[in-house]
Amino acid sequence: MNKNKKVLIVSYLFPPIGGGGVQRPLKMTKYLSTYGWDAVVLTVDPTYDVSFDESLLKQLPQEVKIYRAKEINPYQLLNRLRTSSEDASSTKEQNSSQPIKSSYLSRLKQGIFTFIKSMKKGIMIPDDQIFWIPFAVRKGIQAIKEERIDIIFSTSSPYSTHLVAKKLAKKTGLPWIADFRDPWTQNMHRSGLRWREKLEERMERNVLKKANVVTTVTEAFANNFTKKFPEIRRIEVIHNGY
């Protein structure tokens, strides 16, 4: 019998999505069985992303199970609106007898596009992936029940990943590790909105307080987390590449 325990790795960024952010959860999924932990993955159903690399999936052992949760992706919606508006404008130039209704719909779509884009900083908090959260929680509960998960491990960014894991830990009572590949509110890439940064700081504090263990990638990150949030129960450094 397989005596390994099971860890649910919650990571929005995961193959076939490509890029630097997928390497840490990908390699953990690949190698954790060597240390007595079989990985089960909870990630997004990648219907839309700027980068895909199907070859990364070949690195995974065949027995790894991946649960993919759908999301409402605002960028996919924006691109559809933009494309349909551009197509409508092109058709109008080619056919001057186009009905007024088509022109009105084109302006309406462009207006919606502009509104959503301008409201991004005030609505999508802590990041653009917030609309994934309810679907991921539902799929995560399914994975935990079906796979008999022993522990939850979430890795950011995006930071919405930790909000998913926090809800799963609360609903199931399972221990939870929150992994930070980059700082959250101590990151140079901030919104610049004081009220939003205060809100995100409260969100971050709650995540760090609730997690049984916090992991990050450098000693400097760990020291900064501890100084700002002394209520962290335990923090460990797992360097990238090991």
N, C-alpha and C positions, 0 to 999 in steps of 0.2 A: 504493500500500500504506500501511496505517496504521503509522507509525513509532513510535507511542507505546509506552512500556513499561507493564507491568501491576503494580499494587499490590493485594495482598490486604488489605482492611480488615477486621480482626477486631473486631467490636463486638456484644456481647450486646444492647445497647439499639439498636434500629433499627426503622424503620417496618415494619409497622403499629403497633408499640408507640409510644405518644406520650410527651409530657413533655419537660422541658428537656434530659435527657441524650442524646436522639437527635439534637439539632440539629447538633452538631459533626461526627459521622461522616456525617450526611445531607448537609450542605453540602460536605464534602470529596469525597464520592462524586459530587456534582453538578458540582463545579467543577474537579477535579484534571485533567480531560482538557485544559483550557485551558493547563495547564503541562506537558503532555507525558506525563501518566500516566492510563491508563485504570483505573478502579477496579472490582474484583471484591469482593463483600461476602460475608463469612462471619458469620452471625448465628444466632439461635435460631429454631426453629419456634414461633411465639408461640401455643401452645394455651391458655396461661393468663397473664394479666397484668391489673393493676389499671387500665390505661389503654390504649385503642386509638384510633388516628386514621388511618383508611385514606386520608384525603386527602393525607397526607404522601408517600405513594408516587407521587403524580402529579408531584412535583418531580423525580423521577429521570429521566434520559434512558432511552429505551426499550432501548438496547443494554446497559445495566448488568445484569450477571448476579449473582444473589443465591443463595448456597448456604445453606440453612437446616438446621441440625442439631437433632434432637429432644433432649429432656432429661427426666430424672426430676425432676419439680417437687414438692418436699415440701408446698408450700402448696396445690397442687391436690389432693394426697392428703388433707391436713388438712381442706380444705373439703368433700370428699366424705364423709369420716368424720363431720364435724360435721353435715352435712345429713342423712345417713342416720340418725344418732343422734337428731336432732330429729324426723325423720319417725317413727322407731320410738316415741319418747316420746309423740308426738301420737296415734299409733294406739292406744297402750296406754291413754291416757286415754279414748278413745272406745269402746274395747272391753275391758272388765275381764277377759274370758275369754282374753286373749292368752296364748299358751304361755309358760312360764318360759324356754324356749330363746331366744325373741326378746328378752326382757329381759336375758338374760345377754350376748347378742351386742351389744346396745346399750351395756351397761356396758364390755364389752371394747373396743369401738371408741372410746368416750370415754376409756378408759385409755390407749390407743395415742396418741390425739390429745394428751392431756396430756403424755405421756412425750416425744413428738417435739418438742413446743413447748418443754418445759423443757430439753431437751438441745441446743437450737439453738446456743447459744454454745460448746458443747464439741465439736460435731461438724462444723458447717458452717463450715470455715475455708479460705480467708479470708472467704467470704461464702456466701450461700444458693444460689449458682449453681454450686457445685462438681460437682454431678451432670451438668452440661452438658459438662464438660471432655472425657471420653472420646469422646462423640459428636461434639463439635466438632473434635477432633483428626482423627478418621477422615474427617469431611466436608472438613476443611481440606486434607488430603493429596490428596483427590480433586480439589478445586478447583485446587490448585497444579499437578497433573499435566495436567488438562484445559485450563487456561487459560494455562499456561506463565508462571507468576507470576515477577516479577523481585525483588520485595521484599515483606516483611510489615510491616503497620502495625497495632498493636493499641491500643485506647483504653479506658481505665477511668474510672469504675467500671462494673460490678463488676470486682474485681481478678483474678478467675478468668480473665478475658479474656487477661491477660498470661501466665498459666500455660499457656493454650492456645497462644498465639503462641510461647512459649519452647520448647515441645515441637515445634512445627512447624519452627521455625528449626533446632533440633538435628537433626531427622530429615532436613531438606532441604539444610541448609547455606546457606540464603538469609539475606541481611542483614535485620535486624529493628529497627524503630522502636517504642519503647514510649511511648505518649502518656498523660499523667495530667491529666484534667480537674479532679481534686481530689487533694490529698495522700492518702497511704495511712496509714502509722503516725503521721504528724503531723496527722492529722485529728481534729477534736474529737469525732467520733462513733466512740468506741471501745468495746470490750467491757467494760473494767474488770477483766478477768482477766489477772493479771500473766504467767502462763505462756503464755497465748494471744498476748498482745502481743509477747512475746519471740519466739515462733514466727513470727508474722507479720513481725516485723522481719527475721528471717533470710530469709524468703521474698522480702520486698521487696528486700533487699540483693542476693540472687541474681538477681532480675529486672533490677535496675539495672546490675549488673555484666555480665550476659550481653548486654543490648541494645546494638546498635551505636550507637544514638542514643536519647536520652531527650528528649521534648518535653513542655511543660506550658503553662499559660495565663497565668501572671503572672511577673514578675521575682522577686517575693517567694517564690513557690513554688520557682522555679529555685534561688535562693540557699539556701533551706532544704534542698533536696535535696542540693546540692553540699556544704554544711557537714556534714550527717549522713553522706553517702556519698561521700567524696572519690574512690572508685574508679570513679565514673561516667566513661565514655570521652568523651562529648560531650553537652551539654544545650543545647537551643534553646527559645525562647519563641515560641509562635504564639498570639496573643491571640484570644479568642473574638470572632467577628464580622468576621474578616478572611479 
